């Protein structure tokens, strides 16, 4: 049985990771555990770079805390300007004990103007959502995406495809080679 460490105790992120690993590696068994791992970025990451860095830091810090695991996963949710509002997206970084790194960005969705205005005034997305919608957008459950889609898509299933895509470089390292023909390895 392989061990996967998620750099968050958020049950949504842990469950999404479990679903993704079990679907990609259908013939293997996994223990998936969450732990607190610092993102090293703002509580509300803004933009691609900061969000990606948060995911990378969570994966790297998870590895430092539990080096005996087989995989370490960093999931970071971020926001960015998009047209006249904000968009929400996630970066996923997966490190393997072989030294491989997989990464992928989720799809994105637009934030309602009322929420966007509060975020632009300095509130975290989760706090702004709570202020507007109450507990209907709890980030450890369905989240804003579930509220906006009438429950058709929740946070768990919003993360799963990006985690699966990040695993592509782990499954097929030969396809993700650098110009030196070595499999893509994470930098030290």
Backbone as JSON Lines, residues from 0, in Angstrom:
{"i":0,"aa":"X","n":[0.85,-1.18,0.0],"ca":[0.0,0.0,0.0],"c":[0.89,1.24,0.0]}
{"i":1,"aa":"X","n":[0.58,2.17,-0.89],"ca":[1.37,3.4,-0.99],"c":[0.72,4.51,-0.18]}
{"i":2,"aa":"X","n":[1.57,5.41,0.31],"ca":[1.11,6.52,1.13],"c":[1.18,7.82,0.35]}
{"i":3,"aa":"X","n":[0.08,8.55,0.39],"ca":[-0.01,9.86,-0.25],"c":[-0.27,10.88,0.85]}
{"i":4,"aa":"X","n":[0.54,11.92,0.91],"ca":[0.37,12.97,1.89],"c":[-0.1,14.23,1.18]}
{"i":5,"aa":"X","n":[-1.21,14.78,1.65],"ca":[-1.77,16.02,1.11],"c":[-1.39,17.15,2.06]}
{"i":6,"aa":"X","n":[-0.88,18.23,1.51],"ca":[-0.44,19.36,2.32],"c":[-1.57,20.22,2.83]}
{"i":7,"aa":"X","n":[-2.59,19.6,3.37],"ca":[-3.76,20.28,3.93],"c":[-4.57,19.26,4.72]}
{"i":8,"aa":"X","n":[-5.19,19.73,5.78],"ca":[-6.12,18.87,6.53],"c":[-7.55,19.03,6.04]}
{"i":9,"aa":"X","n":[-7.76,19.85,5.03],"ca":[-9.1,20.07,4.49],"c":[-9.62,18.74,3.93]}
{"i":10,"aa":"X","n":[-10.73,18.23,4.47],"ca":[-11.23,16.92,4.02],"c":[-11.6,16.89,2.55]}
{"i":11,"aa":"X","n":[-11.97,18.02,1.98],"ca":[-12.3,18.06,0.55],"c":[-11.05,17.77,-0.28]}
{"i":12,"aa":"X","n":[-9.93,18.38,0.06],"ca":[-8.69,18.16,-0.67],"c":[-8.18,16.73,-0.49]}
{"i":13,"aa":"X","n":[-8.29,16.21,0.71],"ca":[-7.85,14.83,0.98],"c":[-8.72,13.85,0.19]}
{"i":14,"aa":"X","n":[-10.02,14.03,0.22],"ca":[-10.93,13.13,-0.48],"c":[-10.74,13.21,-2.0]}
{"i":15,"aa":"X","n":[-10.56,14.42,-2.52],"ca":[-10.33,14.57,-3.97],"c":[-9.05,13.86,-4.38]}
{"i":16,"aa":"X","n":[-8.03,13.95,-3.56],"ca":[-6.77,13.27,-3.86],"c":[-6.97,11.77,-3.86]}
{"i":17,"aa":"X","n":[-7.7,11.26,-2.88],"ca":[-7.98,9.82,-2.81],"c":[-8.71,9.36,-4.09]}
{"i":18,"aa":"X","n":[-9.75,10.07,-4.46],"ca":[-10.52,9.71,-5.65],"c":[-9.63,9.71,-6.89]}
{"i":19,"aa":"X","n":[-8.82,10.75,-7.04],"ca":[-7.96,10.86,-8.23],"c":[-6.93,9.74,-8.29]}
{"i":20,"aa":"X","n":[-6.24,9.48,-7.19],"ca":[-5.23,8.42,-7.18],"c":[-5.86,7.06,-7.44]}
{"i":21,"aa":"X","n":[-6.99,6.79,-6.81],"ca":[-7.64,5.48,-6.99],"c":[-8.17,5.31,-8.42]}
{"i":22,"aa":"X","n":[-8.55,6.4,-9.07],"ca":[-9.02,6.28,-10.45],"c":[-7.87,6.12,-11.44]}
{"i":23,"aa":"X","n":[-6.77,6.79,-11.2],"ca":[-5.62,6.7,-12.1],"c":[-4.85,5.4,-11.9]}
{"i":24,"aa":"X","n":[-4.69,5.0,-10.66],"ca":[-3.96,3.77,-10.33],"c":[-4.96,2.75,-9.8]}
{"i":25,"aa":"X","n":[-5.85,2.28,-10.65],"ca":[-6.97,1.43,-10.24],"c":[-6.54,0.12,-9.6]}
{"i":26,"aa":"X","n":[-5.36,-0.37,-9.91],"ca":[-4.9,-1.66,-9.38],"c":[-4.01,-1.52,-8.16]}
{"i":27,"aa":"X","n":[-3.91,-0.33,-7.6],"ca":[-3.08,-0.1,-6.43],"c":[-3.94,0.4,-5.27]}
{"i":28,"aa":"X","n":[-3.4,0.23,-4.06],"ca":[-4.09,0.71,-2.86],"c":[-3.31,1.87,-2.27]}
{"i":29,"aa":"X","n":[-4.04,2.82,-1.73],"ca":[-3.42,4.02,-1.17],"c":[-3.99,4.35,0.2]}
{"i":30,"aa":"X","n":[-3.11,4.85,1.04],"ca":[-3.5,5.53,2.26],"c":[-3.27,7.0,1.97]}
{"i":31,"aa":"X","n":[-4.32,7.8,2.09],"ca":[-4.21,9.23,1.81],"c":[-4.45,9.98,3.11]}
{"i":32,"aa":"X","n":[-3.48,10.78,3.51],"ca":[-3.55,11.51,4.77],"c":[-3.29,12.99,4.52]}
{"i":33,"aa":"X","n":[-3.95,13.83,5.29],"ca":[-3.71,15.26,5.22],"c":[-2.92,15.72,6.42]}
{"i":34,"aa":"X","n":[-2.07,16.7,6.21],"ca":[-1.34,17.33,7.31],"c":[-1.22,18.81,7.02]}
{"i":35,"aa":"X","n":[-1.0,19.58,8.06],"ca":[-0.84,21.02,7.88],"c":[0.53,21.29,7.27]}
{"i":36,"aa":"X","n":[0.54,21.93,6.13],"ca":[1.79,22.29,5.46],"c":[1.67,23.74,5.0]}
{"i":37,"aa":"X","n":[2.63,24.53,5.37],"ca":[2.6,25.95,5.03],"c":[2.67,26.16,3.52]}
{"i":38,"aa":"X","n":[1.85,27.09,3.05],"ca":[1.88,27.43,1.63],"c":[2.95,28.48,1.33]}
{"i":39,"aa":"X","n":[3.29,29.28,2.33],"ca":[4.29,30.32,2.14],"c":[3.82,31.48,1.27]}
{"i":40,"aa":"X","n":[2.52,31.52,1.0],"ca":[1.96,32.62,0.21],"c":[0.84,33.26,1.01]}
{"i":41,"aa":"X","n":[0.26,34.31,0.48],"ca":[-0.86,34.97,1.16],"c":[-2.01,34.0,1.38]}
{"i":42,"aa":"X","n":[-2.82,34.28,2.41],"ca":[-3.98,33.44,2.68],"c":[-4.91,33.37,1.48]}
{"i":43,"aa":"X","n":[-4.98,34.45,0.72],"ca":[-5.75,34.46,-0.52],"c":[-4.78,34.72,-1.68]}
{"i":44,"aa":"X","n":[-4.2,33.66,-2.24],"ca":[-3.25,33.85,-3.34],"c":[-3.92,34.54,-4.53]}
{"i":45,"aa":"X","n":[-3.17,35.44,-5.15],"ca":[-3.69,36.19,-6.3],"c":[-2.76,35.95,-7.48]}
{"i":46,"aa":"X","n":[-3.33,35.44,-8.54],"ca":[-2.57,35.23,-9.77],"c":[-1.99,33.83,-9.86]}
{"i":47,"aa":"X","n":[-1.6,33.5,-11.09],"ca":[-1.05,32.17,-11.39],"c":[0.2,31.86,-10.59]}
{"i":48,"aa":"X","n":[1.16,32.79,-10.61],"ca":[2.46,32.51,-10.0],"c":[2.36,32.25,-8.51]}
{"i":49,"aa":"X","n":[1.64,33.12,-7.79],"ca":[1.52,32.95,-6.34],"c":[0.76,31.67,-6.0]}
{"i":50,"aa":"X","n":[-0.26,31.37,-6.76],"ca":[-1.05,30.16,-6.51],"c":[-0.23,28.91,-6.77]}
{"i":51,"aa":"X","n":[0.5,28.89,-7.89],"ca":[1.38,27.75,-8.18],"c":[2.43,27.6,-7.08]}
{"i":52,"aa":"X","n":[3.03,28.7,-6.66],"ca":[4.06,28.64,-5.62],"c":[3.49,28.07,-4.32]}
{"i":53,"aa":"X","n":[2.26,28.43,-3.99],"ca":[1.62,27.88,-2.8],"c":[1.45,26.37,-2.88]}
{"i":54,"aa":"X","n":[1.04,25.88,-4.05],"ca":[0.89,24.43,-4.24],"c":[2.24,23.72,-4.14]}
{"i":55,"aa":"X","n":[3.25,24.29,-4.78],"ca":[4.6,23.7,-4.73],"c":[5.11,23.68,-3.29]}
{"i":56,"aa":"X","n":[4.94,24.78,-2.57],"ca":[5.39,24.84,-1.18],"c":[4.68,23.82,-0.31]}
{"i":57,"aa":"X","n":[3.38,23.65,-0.5],"ca":[2.63,22.66,0.29],"c":[3.15,21.25,0.02]}
{"i":58,"aa":"X","n":[3.41,20.93,-1.24],"ca":[3.93,19.6,-1.57],"c":[5.32,19.41,-0.97]}
{"i":59,"aa":"X","n":[6.19,20.39,-1.13],"ca":[7.55,20.31,-0.62],"c":[7.57,20.24,0.91]}
{"i":60,"aa":"X","n":[6.76,21.06,1.57],"ca":[6.71,21.04,3.03],"c":[6.1,19.74,3.56]}
{"i":61,"aa":"X","n":[5.18,19.15,2.82],"ca":[4.63,17.84,3.2],"c":[5.72,16.78,3.13]}
{"i":62,"aa":"X","n":[6.52,16.86,2.09],"ca":[7.61,15.9,1.93],"c":[8.61,16.03,3.08]}
{"i":63,"aa":"X","n":[8.9,17.24,3.49],"ca":[9.83,17.45,4.59],"c":[9.28,16.89,5.9]}
{"i":64,"aa":"X","n":[7.96,16.97,6.09],"ca":[7.35,16.47,7.32],"c":[7.19,14.95,7.33]}
{"i":65,"aa":"X","n":[6.95,14.35,6.18],"ca":[6.75,12.89,6.1],"c":[7.53,12.33,4.91]}
{"i":66,"aa":"X","n":[8.86,12.3,5.03],"ca":[9.7,11.88,3.89],"c":[9.55,10.42,3.51]}
{"i":67,"aa":"X","n":[8.95,9.62,4.36],"ca":[8.79,8.19,4.07],"c":[7.6,7.88,3.16]}
{"i":68,"aa":"X","n":[6.8,8.87,2.83],"ca":[5.63,8.65,1.96],"c":[6.07,8.39,0.52]}
{"i":69,"aa":"X","n":[5.12,8.0,-0.3],"ca":[5.38,7.74,-1.72],"c":[5.08,8.95,-2.6]}
{"i":70,"aa":"X","n":[4.09,9.74,-2.2],"ca":[3.68,10.92,-2.96],"c":[3.32,12.04,-1.99]}
{"i":71,"aa":"X","n":[3.54,13.28,-2.45],"ca":[3.16,14.46,-1.68],"c":[2.4,15.38,-2.62]}
{"i":72,"aa":"X","n":[1.26,15.86,-2.15],"ca":[0.36,16.65,-3.01],"c":[0.13,18.03,-2.39]}
{"i":73,"aa":"X","n":[0.33,19.04,-3.21],"ca":[0.01,20.41,-2.82],"c":[-1.14,20.91,-3.68]}
{"i":74,"aa":"X","n":[-2.18,21.41,-3.04],"ca":[-3.34,21.97,-3.74],"c":[-3.52,23.39,-3.23]}
{"i":75,"aa":"X","n":[-3.51,24.34,-4.14],"ca":[-3.69,25.73,-3.74],"c":[-4.76,26.38,-4.6]}
{"i":76,"aa":"X","n":[-5.73,27.0,-3.95],"ca":[-6.78,27.73,-4.66],"c":[-6.38,29.18,-4.78]}
{"i":77,"aa":"X","n":[-6.6,29.75,-5.94],"ca":[-6.23,31.14,-6.16],"c":[-7.31,31.88,-6.92]}
{"i":78,"aa":"X","n":[-7.12,33.17,-7.01],"ca":[-8.03,34.03,-7.76],"c":[-7.2,34.92,-8.67]}
{"i":79,"aa":"X","n":[-7.85,35.43,-9.7],"ca":[-7.17,36.35,-10.61],"c":[-8.23,37.22,-11.28]}
{"i":80,"aa":"X","n":[-7.8,38.38,-11.77],"ca":[-8.7,39.25,-12.52],"c":[-9.09,38.58,-13.82]}
{"i":81,"aa":"X","n":[-10.35,38.66,-14.14],"ca":[-10.84,38.13,-15.41],"c":[-11.98,39.03,-15.86]}
{"i":82,"aa":"X","n":[-11.76,39.76,-16.92],"ca":[-12.74,40.7,-17.44],"c":[-13.15,41.67,-16.34]}
{"i":83,"aa":"X","n":[-14.4,41.69,-15.94],"ca":[-14.86,42.66,-14.95],"c":[-15.07,42.05,-13.57]}
{"i":84,"aa":"X","n":[-14.56,40.85,-13.36],"ca":[-14.74,40.19,-12.06],"c":[-13.48,39.38,-11.75]}
{"i":85,"aa":"X","n":[-13.62,38.41,-10.89],"ca":[-12.51,37.52,-10.54],"c":[-12.84,36.1,-10.97]}
{"i":86,"aa":"X","n":[-11.81,35.32,-11.2],"ca":[-12.0,33.9,-11.46],"c":[-11.3,33.11,-10.38]}
{"i":87,"aa":"X","n":[-11.83,31.92,-10.1],"ca":[-11.26,30.99,-9.12],"c":[-10.67,29.81,-9.89]}
{"i":88,"aa":"X","n":[-9.49,29.38,-9.47],"ca":[-8.84,28.22,-10.07],"c":[-7.93,27.59,-9.02]}
{"i":89,"aa":"X","n":[-7.35,26.46,-9.34],"ca":[-6.46,25.75,-8.42],"c":[-5.22,25.29,-9.17]}
{"i":90,"aa":"X","n":[-4.1,25.28,-8.46],"ca":[-2.89,24.63,-8.97],"c":[-2.64,23.4,-8.12]}
{"i":91,"aa":"X","n":[-2.23,22.34,-8.78],"ca":[-1.9,21.08,-8.13],"c":[-0.44,20.77,-8.43]}
{"i":92,"aa":"X","n":[0.33,20.4,-7.41],"ca":[1.69,19.91,-7.6],"c":[1.8,18.58,-6.87]}
{"i":93,"aa":"X","n":[2.3,17.57,-7.57],"ca":[2.5,16.25,-6.98],"c":[3.97,15.89,-7.1]}
{"i":94,"aa":"X","n":[4.57,15.5,-6.0],"ca":[5.95,15.02,-5.97],"c":[5.93,13.53,-5.71]}
{"i":95,"aa":"X","n":[6.83,12.8,-6.35],"ca":[6.92,11.35,-6.1],"c":[8.24,11.03,-5.43]}
{"i":96,"aa":"X","n":[8.3,9.87,-4.77],"ca":[9.55,9.48,-4.12],"c":[10.66,9.21,-5.13]}
{"i":97,"aa":"X","n":[10.31,9.06,-6.41],"ca":[11.33,8.9,-7.45],"c":[11.91,10.25,-7.88]}
{"i":98,"aa":"X","n":[11.4,11.34,-7.32],"ca":[11.88,12.67,-7.68],"c":[11.15,13.31,-8.83]}
{"i":99,"aa":"X","n":[10.05,12.71,-9.27],"ca":[9.26,13.28,-10.35],"c":[8.3,14.33,-9.82]}
{"i":100,"aa":"X","n":[7.93,15.26,-10.69],"ca":[6.96,16.28,-10.33],"c":[5.88,16.34,-11.4]}
{"i":101,"aa":"X","n":[4.63,16.29,-10.96],"ca":[3.5,16.51,-11.85],"c":[2.8,17.77,-11.42]}
{"i":102,"aa":"X","n":[2.27,18.49,-12.38],"ca":[1.55,19.73,-12.03],"c":[0.46,19.98,-13.06]}
{"i":103,"aa":"X","n":[-0.61,20.58,-12.58],"ca":[-1.72,20.91,-13.47],"c":[-2.55,22.02,-12.83]}
{"i":104,"aa":"X","n":[-3.22,22.74,-13.68],"ca":[-4.14,23.79,-13.24],"c":[-5.56,23.3,-13.51]}
{"i":105,"aa":"X","n":[-6.45,23.59,-12.58],"ca":[-7.85,23.22,-12.76],"c":[-8.52,24.13,-13.77]}
{"i":106,"aa":"X","n":[-9.76,23.82,-14.06],"ca":[-10.6,24.75,-14.78],"c":[-10.83,25.96,-13.88]}
{"i":107,"aa":"X","n":[-11.58,26.91,-14.37],"ca":[-11.86,28.09,-13.56],"c":[-13.32,28.49,-13.74]}
{"i":108,"aa":"X","n":[-13.78,29.31,-12.82],"ca":[-15.13,29.86,-12.93],"c":[-15.13,31.29,-12.42]}
{"i":109,"aa":"X","n":[-16.08,32.06,-12.89],"ca":[-16.17,33.46,-12.51],"c":[-16.91,33.63,-11.19]}
{"i":110,"aa":"X","n":[-16.43,34.56,-10.41],"ca":[-17.01,34.87,-9.1],"c":[-18.09,35.93,-9.3]}
{"i":111,"aa":"X","n":[-19.25,35.79,-8.64],"ca":[-20.28,36.83,-8.74],"c":[-19.72,38.2,-8.31]}
{"i":112,"aa":"X","n":[-20.23,39.24,-8.95],"ca":[-19.75,40.61,-8.69],"c":[-19.79,40.98,-7.21]}
{"i":113,"aa":"X","n":[-20.86,40.62,-6.52],"ca":[-20.97,41.0,-5.1],"c":[-19.83,40.41,-4.28]}
{"i":114,"aa":"X","n":[-19.47,39.19,-4.57],"ca":[-18.36,38.53,-3.88],"c":[-17.04,39.14,-4.33]}
{"i":115,"aa":"X","n":[-16.9,39.34,-5.62],"ca":[-15.68,39.9,-6.19],"c":[-15.34,41.25,-5.56]}
{"i":116,"aa":"X","n":[-16.34,42.09,-5.36],"ca":[-16.11,43.41,-4.77],"c":[-15.54,43.29,-3.36]}
{"i":117,"aa":"X","n":[-16.06,42.37,-2.56],"ca":[-15.55,42.18,-1.19],"c":[-14.12,41.66,-1.21]}
{"i":118,"aa":"X","n":[-13.82,40.76,-2.12],"ca":[-12.46,40.23,-2.23],"c":[-11.5,41.34,-2.64]}
{"i":119,"aa":"X","n":[-11.92,42.17,-3.57],"ca":[-11.07,43.28,-4.02],"c":[-10.85,44.31,-2.91]}
{"i":120,"aa":"X","n":[-11.74,44.3,-1.9],"ca":[-11.57,45.18,-0.74],"c":[-10.69,44.53,0.33]}
{"i":121,"aa":"X","n":[-10.21,43.3,0.08],"ca":[-9.27,42.68,0.99],"c":[-9.75,41.46,1.74]}
{"i":122,"aa":"X","n":[-11.0,41.05,1.56],"ca":[-11.49,39.86,2.24],"c":[-11.06,38.6,1.5]}
{"i":123,"aa":"X","n":[-10.85,37.52,2.24],"ca":[-10.61,36.22,1.6],"c":[-11.89,35.78,0.91]}
{"i":124,"aa":"X","n":[-11.74,35.0,-0.14],"ca":[-12.9,34.52,-0.89],"c":[-13.9,33.81,0.02]}
{"i":125,"aa":"X","n":[-13.41,32.91,0.88],"ca":[-14.31,32.16,1.76],"c":[-15.09,33.09,2.69]}
{"i":126,"aa":"X","n":[-14.43,34.11,3.22],"ca":[-15.09,35.06,4.11],"c":[-16.13,35.89,3.35]}
{"i":127,"aa":"X","n":[-15.78,36.31,2.15],"ca":[-16.72,37.09,1.33],"c":[-17.94,36.25,0.98]}
{"i":128,"aa":"X","n":[-17.72,34.98,0.64],"ca":[-18.84,34.09,0.32],"c":[-19.74,33.88,1.53]}
{"i":129,"aa":"X","n":[-19.14,33.71,2.7],"ca":[-19.93,33.53,3.92],"c":[-20.78,34.76,4.18]}
{"i":130,"aa":"X","n":[-20.2,35.93,3.97],"ca":[-20.93,37.17,4.21],"c":[-22.14,37.29,3.27]}
{"i":131,"aa":"X","n":[-21.99,36.87,2.04],"ca":[-23.07,36.99,1.05],"c":[-24.06,35.83,1.13]}
{"i":132,"aa":"X","n":[-23.54,34.6,1.22],"ca":[-24.38,33.41,1.1],"c":[-24.59,32.64,2.4]}
{"i":133,"aa":"X","n":[-23.93,33.03,3.47],"ca":[-24.01,32.26,4.71],"c":[-23.19,30.99,4.6]}
{"i":134,"aa":"X","n":[-23.56,29.97,5.33],"ca":[-22.77,28.74,5.4],"c":[-22.96,27.85,4.17]}
{"i":135,"aa":"X","n":[-23.7,28.31,3.18],"ca":[-23.97,27.49,1.99],"c":[-22.73,27.26,1.13]}
{"i":136,"aa":"X","n":[-21.66,28.01,1.38],"ca":[-20.45,27.88,0.56],"c":[-19.24,27.45,1.39]}
{"i":137,"aa":"X","n":[-19.47,26.69,2.43],"ca":[-18.41,26.23,3.32],"c":[-17.27,25.59,2.53]}
{"i":138,"aa":"X","n":[-16.02,26.06,2.77],"ca":[-14.91,25.55,1.96],"c":[-14.47,24.14,2.33]}
{"i":139,"aa":"X","n":[-14.98,23.58,3.4],"ca":[-14.67,22.18,3.71],"c":[-15.79,21.26,3.24]}
{"i":140,"aa":"X","n":[-16.72,21.82,2.49],"ca":[-17.81,21.01,1.93],"c":[-17.91,21.31,0.43]}
{"i":141,"aa":"X","n":[-19.08,21.69,-0.04],"ca":[-19.28,21.89,-1.47],"c":[-18.63,23.14,-2.04]}
{"i":142,"aa":"X","n":[-18.55,24.19,-1.23],"ca":[-17.92,25.42,-1.66],"c":[-18.78,26.26,-2.58]}
{"i":143,"aa":"X","n":[-18.2,27.37,-3.0],"ca":[-18.9,28.3,-3.88],"c":[-19.29,27.63,-5.19]}
{"i":144,"aa":"X","n":[-18.43,26.78,-5.72],"ca":[-18.72,26.13,-7.0],"c":[-20.0,25.29,-6.9]}
{"i":145,"aa":"X","n":[-20.23,24.64,-5.78],"ca":[-21.46,23.85,-5.6],"c":[-22.67,24.76,-5.54]}
{"i":146,"aa":"X","n":[-22.54,25.87,-4.84],"ca":[-23.65,26.81,-4.75],"c":[-24.01,27.35,-6.13]}
{"i":147,"aa":"X","n":[-22.98,27.76,-6.88],"ca":[-23.22,28.37,-8.19],"c":[-23.76,27.38,-9.22]}
{"i":148,"aa":"X","n":[-23.42,26.1,-9.08],"ca":[-23.88,25.09,-10.05],"c":[-25.1,24.32,-9.56]}
{"i":149,"aa":"X","n":[-25.71,24.77,-8.5],"ca":[-26.88,24.08,-7.97],"c":[-26.55,22.67,-7.49]}
{"i":150,"aa":"X","n":[-25.31,22.48,-7.06],"ca":[-24.88,21.17,-6.55],"c":[-24.38,20.21,-7.61]}
{"i":151,"aa":"X","n":[-24.41,20.61,-8.87],"ca":[-23.95,19.72,-9.95],"c":[-22.45,19.45,-9.86]}
{"i":152,"aa":"X","n":[-21.68,20.41,-9.34],"ca":[-20.23,20.27,-9.2],"c":[-19.85,20.8,-7.84]}
{"i":153,"aa":"X","n":[-19.15,20.0,-7.05],"ca":[-18.69,20.46,-5.74],"c":[-17.17,20.61,-5.77]}
{"i":154,"aa":"X","n":[-16.6,21.11,-4.67],"ca":[-15.15,21.34,-4.62],"c":[-14.37,20.05,-4.84]}
{"i":155,"aa":"X","n":[-14.83,18.95,-4.26],"ca":[-14.12,17.69,-4.44],"c":[-13.96,17.37,-5.91]}
{"i":156,"aa":"X","n":[-15.06,17.4,-6.64],"ca":[-15.02,17.01,-8.05],"c":[-14.49,18.12,-8.95]}
{"i":157,"aa":"X","n":[-14.33,19.31,-8.42],"ca":[-13.63,20.38,-9.13],"c":[-12.13,20.12,-9.11]}
{"i":158,"aa":"X","n":[-11.62,19.58,-8.0],"ca":[-10.19,19.28,-7.86],"c":[-9.76,18.02,-8.6]}
{"i":159,"aa":"X","n":[-10.62,17.0,-8.63],"ca":[-10.23,15.67,-9.12],"c":[-9.59,15.7,-10.51]}
{"i":160,"aa":"X","n":[-10.18,16.32,-11.53],"ca":[-9.55,16.27,-12.85],"c":[-8.14,16.89,-12.88]}
{"i":161,"aa":"X","n":[-7.94,17.96,-12.14],"ca":[-6.61,18.58,-12.11],"c":[-5.59,17.67,-11.43]}
{"i":162,"aa":"X","n":[-6.0,16.97,-10.39],"ca":[-5.09,16.01,-9.73],"c":[-4.77,14.88,-10.7]}
{"i":163,"aa":"X","n":[-5.77,14.38,-11.39],"ca":[-5.55,13.33,-12.39],"c":[-4.58,13.81,-13.47]}
{"i":164,"aa":"X","n":[-4.76,15.03,-13.94],"ca":[-3.87,15.57,-14.96],"c":[-2.45,15.77,-14.45]}
{"i":165,"aa":"X","n":[-2.31,16.17,-13.19],"ca":[-0.97,16.32,-12.61],"c":[-0.25,14.99,-12.53]}
{"i":166,"aa":"X","n":[-1.02,13.91,-12.39],"ca":[-0.41,12.57,-12.33],"c":[0.15,12.11,-13.68]}
{"i":167,"aa":"X","n":[-0.2,12.79,-14.77],"ca":[0.28,12.39,-16.1],"c":[1.81,12.33,-16.15]}
{"i":168,"aa":"X","n":[2.47,13.32,-15.57],"ca":[3.94,13.34,-15.59],"c":[4.55,12.27,-14.69]}
{"i":169,"aa":"X","n":[3.77,11.78,-13.73],"ca":[4.23,10.7,-12.85],"c":[4.06,9.36,-13.58]}
{"i":170,"aa":"X","n":[2.95,9.21,-14.28],"ca":[2.67,7.97,-15.0],"c":[3.58,7.82,-16.22]}
{"i":171,"aa":"X","n":[3.81,8.91,-16.92],"ca":[4.58,8.9,-18.17],"c":[5.75,9.87,-18.11]}
{"i":172,"aa":"X","n":[6.72,9.64,-17.25],"ca":[7.83,10.6,-17.14],"c":[8.6,10.76,-18.45]}
{"i":173,"aa":"X","n":[8.61,9.71,-19.27],"ca":[9.33,9.78,-20.55],"c":[8.71,10.81,-21.5]}
{"i":174,"aa":"X","n":[7.45,11.13,-21.31],"ca":[6.79,12.12,-22.16],"c":[7.02,13.55,-21.68]}
{"i":175,"aa":"X","n":[7.52,13.68,-20.48],"ca":[7.73,15.0,-19.88],"c":[9.21,15.24,-19.65]}
{"i":176,"aa":"X","n":[10.01,14.85,-20.61],"ca":[11.46,15.0,-20.5],"c":[11.87,16.43,-20.82]}
{"i":177,"aa":"X","n":[12.95,16.83,-20.18],"ca":[13.52,18.15,-20.48],"c":[14.39,18.02,-21.72]}
{"i":178,"aa":"X","n":[14.99,19.1,-22.13],"ca":[15.83,19.08,-23.33],"c":[17.08,18.23,-23.14]}
{"i":179,"aa":"X","n":[17.39,17.85,-21.9],"ca":[18.55,17.0,-21.66],"c":[18.18,15.52,-21.7]}
{"i":180,"aa":"X","n":[16.96,15.21,-22.11],"ca":[16.4,13.86,-22.24],"c":[16.28,13.11,-20.92]}
{"i":181,"aa":"X","n":[16.42,13.8,-19.82],"ca":[16.16,13.18,-18.52],"c":[14.7,13.42,-18.17]}
{"i":182,"aa":"X","n":[14.06,12.47,-17.46],"ca":[12.69,12.73,-17.02],"c":[12.63,14.01,-16.19]}
{"i":183,"aa":"X","n":[11.52,14.7,-16.29],"ca":[11.36,15.95,-15.55],"c":[11.45,15.67,-14.07]}
{"i":184,"aa":"X","n":[12.4,16.25,-13.42],"ca":[12.6,16.09,-11.99],"c":[12.37,17.44,-11.34]}
{"i":185,"aa":"X","n":[11.88,17.4,-10.14],"ca":[11.66,18.66,-9.45],"c":[13.0,19.26,-9.09]}
{"i":186,"aa":"X","n":[13.08,20.57,-9.07],"ca":[14.33,21.24,-8.72],"c":[14.5,21.24,-7.21]}
{"i":187,"aa":"X","n":[15.74,21.27,-6.79],"ca":[16.06,21.19,-5.36],"c":[15.74,22.47,-4.64]}
